[in-house]
């Protein structure tokens, strides 16, 4: 079953276009993750938090990525990492224009 993974954590920046330049290699690495369909990068500069919403083809792929990425973030010195895994109610989601893979 398709699975959503949500990450957020304290982040000092860079933000916006500067973040795109600084994190391109990381984005390329994430794009190559097994089972990943897409990721939306999230940032709230006013609150100093960033993260993402990930759409995986299945829960095992999402859980494997969750463990690996949490360890990677911790290795960058990031603390207070929150990660949550959600099943998708595809019937309701299709009504609200969600496209499953």
C-alpha positions as CSV (number, residue, x, y, z in Angstrom):
1,X,0.0,0.0,0.0
2,X,1.3,3.5,-0.8
3,X,2.6,5.3,2.2
4,X,3.2,9.0,3.2
5,X,6.2,9.8,5.3
6,X,6.5,13.2,7.0
7,X,9.7,14.7,8.4
8,X,10.2,18.0,10.2
9,X,13.1,19.4,12.2
10,X,14.7,22.6,13.4
11,X,16.6,24.1,10.5
12,X,18.7,27.4,10.4
13,X,18.7,27.6,6.6
14,X,19.6,28.3,3.8
15,X,16.1,28.9,2.5
16,X,14.4,29.2,-0.9
17,X,16.6,29.6,-3.9
18,X,19.8,29.5,-1.7
19,X,18.6,26.2,-0.2
20,X,17.9,24.8,-3.7
21,X,21.6,25.5,-4.6
22,X,23.0,24.3,-1.4
23,X,20.9,21.1,-1.2
24,X,20.9,20.0,-4.8
25,X,23.2,17.0,-4.2
26,X,21.0,15.9,-1.3
27,X,17.9,16.2,-3.5
28,X,19.5,14.1,-6.2
29,X,20.3,11.4,-3.6
30,X,16.8,11.4,-2.2
31,X,15.3,11.2,-5.8
32,X,17.2,7.9,-6.2
33,X,15.8,6.2,-3.1
34,X,14.1,2.9,-3.8
35,X,10.3,3.2,-3.7
36,X,10.2,7.0,-3.6
37,X,7.5,8.4,-6.0
38,X,7.9,12.0,-5.0
39,X,8.9,14.4,-2.3
40,X,7.6,17.9,-1.5
41,X,10.3,19.9,0.4
42,X,8.8,22.0,3.2
43,X,10.2,25.0,4.9
44,X,9.0,27.6,7.4
45,X,11.7,30.2,7.8
46,X,9.7,32.2,10.4
47,X,9.6,29.2,12.7
48,X,13.0,27.8,11.7
49,X,11.7,24.4,10.6
50,X,12.1,22.4,7.4
51,X,11.4,18.9,6.3
52,X,9.3,17.1,3.7
53,X,6.3,15.1,2.7
54,X,7.4,11.9,0.9
55,X,5.2,9.6,-1.1
56,X,6.5,6.0,-1.3
57,X,5.1,3.0,-3.2
58,X,4.9,0.9,0.0
59,X,5.5,1.0,3.7
60,X,8.7,-1.0,3.8
61,X,10.4,1.5,1.4
62,X,9.1,4.4,3.6
63,X,10.3,2.8,6.8
64,X,13.8,2.0,5.4
65,X,14.1,5.6,4.2
66,X,12.8,6.9,7.6
67,X,15.6,5.1,9.5
68,X,18.3,6.0,7.0
69,X,17.3,9.7,6.7
70,X,16.9,10.2,10.5
71,X,20.4,8.9,11.0
72,X,21.7,11.1,8.2
73,X,20.1,14.2,9.7
74,X,21.5,13.4,13.1
75,X,24.9,13.1,11.5
76,X,24.5,16.7,10.3
77,X,23.9,17.7,13.9
78,X,20.2,18.1,13.6
79,X,18.2,17.3,16.7
80,X,14.5,17.1,17.6
81,X,13.7,15.2,14.3
82,X,10.1,14.2,14.0
83,X,9.1,11.5,11.5
84,X,5.6,10.0,11.0
85,X,4.3,7.4,8.6
86,X,0.8,7.4,7.3
87,X,-1.4,5.1,5.3
88,X,-3.3,6.8,2.5
89,X,-7.1,6.6,2.3
90,X,-7.1,6.5,-1.5
91,X,-10.9,6.7,-1.9
92,X,-11.2,10.0,-0.1
93,X,-7.8,11.2,-1.5
94,X,-8.9,10.7,-5.1
95,X,-12.0,12.9,-4.4
96,X,-9.6,15.7,-3.4
97,X,-7.4,15.2,-6.5
98,X,-4.7,12.9,-5.2
99,X,-3.1,10.8,-7.9
100,X,-1.9,7.4,-6.8
101,X,1.1,5.8,-8.6
